[in-house]
């Protein structure tokens, strides 16, 4: 896997999501949702990570917690209505 170097804008405000709660669908590690969840956790948000891939979902939650964030895993498939 090639490491991705983030581009940090000039108007970046660290901790801008502190005190917020986010629900991220498709939050398995290795996906755009996973990157979003990890970044949100790094920014201070409490993150509810939702995905159908249990192993990858738990890896994303573990990464958020390893970086000092708060996260929970919710196993679900939002493509199904019942």
Contact map, one row per residue, 1 for C-alpha under 8 A:
1110000000000000000000000000000000000000000000000000000000000000000000000000000000
1111000000000000000000000000000000000000000000000000000000000000000000000000000000
1111100000000000000000000000000000000000000000000000000000000000000000000000000000
0111110000000000000000000000000000000000000000000000000000000000000000000000000000
0011111000000000000000000000000000000000000000000000000000000000000000000000000000
0001111100000000000000000000000000000000000000000000000000000000000000000000000000
0000111110000000000000000000000000000000000000000000000000000000000000000000000000
0000011111010000000000000000000000000000000000000000000000000000000000000000000000
0000001111110000000000000000000000000000000000000000000000000000000000000000000000
0000000111110000000000000000000000000000000000000000000000000000000000000000000000
0000000011111000000000000000000000000000000000000000000000000000000000000000000000
0000000111111100000000000000000000000000000000000000000000000000000000000000000000
0000000000111111000000000000000000000000000000000000000000000000000000000000000000
0000000000011111000000000000000000000000001000000000000000000000000000000000000000
0000000000001111110000000000000000000000011100000000000000000000000000000000000000
0000000000001111110000000000000000000000001100000000000000000000000000000000000000
0000000000000011111100000000000000000001001110000000000000000000000000000000000000
0000000000000011111100000000000000000000001111000000000000000000000000000000000000
0000000000000000111110000000000000000000000111000000000000000000000000000000000000
0000000000000000111111000000000000000000000111000000000000000000000000000000000000
0000000000000000001111100000000000000000000011110000000000000000000000000000000000
0000000000000000000111110000000000000001000011110000000000000000000000000000000000
0000000000000000000011111000000000000000000000111100000000000000000000000000000000
0000000000000000000001111110000010011000000000111100000000000000000000000000000000
0000000000000000000000111110000010000000000000001110000000000000000000000000010000
0000000000000000000000011111001111000000000000001111000000000000000000000000000000
0000000000000000000000011111101111111000000000001110000010010000000000000000000000
0000000000000000000000000111111011000000000000001110110111110000000000000000000000
0000000000000000000000000011111011100000000000000000000110110000000000000000000000
0000000000000000000000000001111101100000000000000000000100000000000000000000000000
0000000000000000000000000111111111100000000000000000000000000000000000000000000000
0000000000000000000000000110011111110000000000000000000000000000000000000000000000
0000000000000000000000011111101111111000000000000000000000000000000000000000000000
0000000000000000000000000111111111111100000000000000000010010000000000000000000000
0000000000000000000000000010111111111110000000000000000000000000000000000000000000
0000000000000000000000010010000111111111000000000000000000000000000000000000000000
0000000000000000000000010010000011111111100000101000000000010001000000000000000000
0000000000000000000000000000000001111111110000000000000000011011000000000000000000
0000000000000000000000000000000000111111111000000000000000000000000000000000000000
0000000000000000100001000000000000011111111111100000000000000000000000000000000000
0000000000000000000000000000000000001111111111100000000000000001001111100000000000
0000000000000010000000000000000000000111111110000000000000000001001110000000000000
0000000000000111110000000000000000000011111110000000000000000000000000000000000000
0000000000000011111100000000000000000001111111000000000000000000000010000000000000
0000000000000000111111000000000000000001111111100000000000000000000011000000000000
0000000000000000011111000000000000000001100111110000000000000000000011100000000000
0000000000000000000011110000000000001001100011111000000000000000000001110000000000
0000000000000000000011110000000000000000000001111100000000000000000000111100000000
0000000000000000000000111111000000001000000000111110000010011000000000111100000000
0000000000000000000000111111000000000000000000011111000010000000000000001111000000
0000000000000000000000001111000000000000000000001111110010000000000000001111100000
0000000000000000000000000100000000000000000000000111110010000000000000000011100000
0000000000000000000000000001000000000000000000000011111110000000000000000010000000
0000000000000000000000000001000000000000000000000011111111000000000000000010000000
0000000000000000000000000000000000000000000000000000111111100000000000000000000000
0000000000000000000000000001110000000000000000000000111111110000000000000000000000
0000000000000000000000000011100001000000000000001111111111111000000000001010000000
0000000000000000000000000001000000000000000000000000011111111100000000001000000000
0000000000000000000000000001100000000000000000000000001111111110000000000000000000
0000000000000000000000000011100001001100000000001000000111111111000000000000000000
0000000000000000000000000000000000000100000000001000000011111111100000111000000000
0000000000000000000000000000000000000000000000000000000001111111110000000000000000
0000000000000000000000000000000000000100000000000000000000111111111000000000000000
0000000000000000000000000000000000001100110000000000000000011111111111100000000000
0000000000000000000000000000000000000000000000000000000000001111111111100000000000
0000000000000000000000000000000000000000000000000000000000000111111110000000000000
0000000000000000000000000000000000000000110000000000000000000011111110000000000000
0000000000000000000000000000000000000000110000000000000000000001111111000000000000
0000000000000000000000000000000000000000110111000000000000000001111111100000000000
0000000000000000000000000000000000000000100011100000000000000001100111110000000000
0000000000000000000000000000000000000000100001111000000000001001100011111000000000
0000000000000000000000000000000000000000000000111000000000001000000001111100000000
0000000000000000000000000000000000000000000000011110000011001000000000111110000000
0000000000000000000000000000000000000000000000011110000000000000000000011111000000
0000000000000000000000000000000000000000000000000111110010000000000000001111100000
0000000000000000000000000000000000000000000000000111000000000000000000000111110000
0000000000000000000000000000000000000000000000000011000000000000000000000011111100
0000000000000000000000001000000000000000000000000000000000000000000000000001111110
0000000000000000000000000000000000000000000000000000000000000000000000000000111110
0000000000000000000000000000000000000000000000000000000000000000000000000000111111
0000000000000000000000000000000000000000000000000000000000000000000000000000011111
0000000000000000000000000000000000000000000000000000000000000000000000000000000111
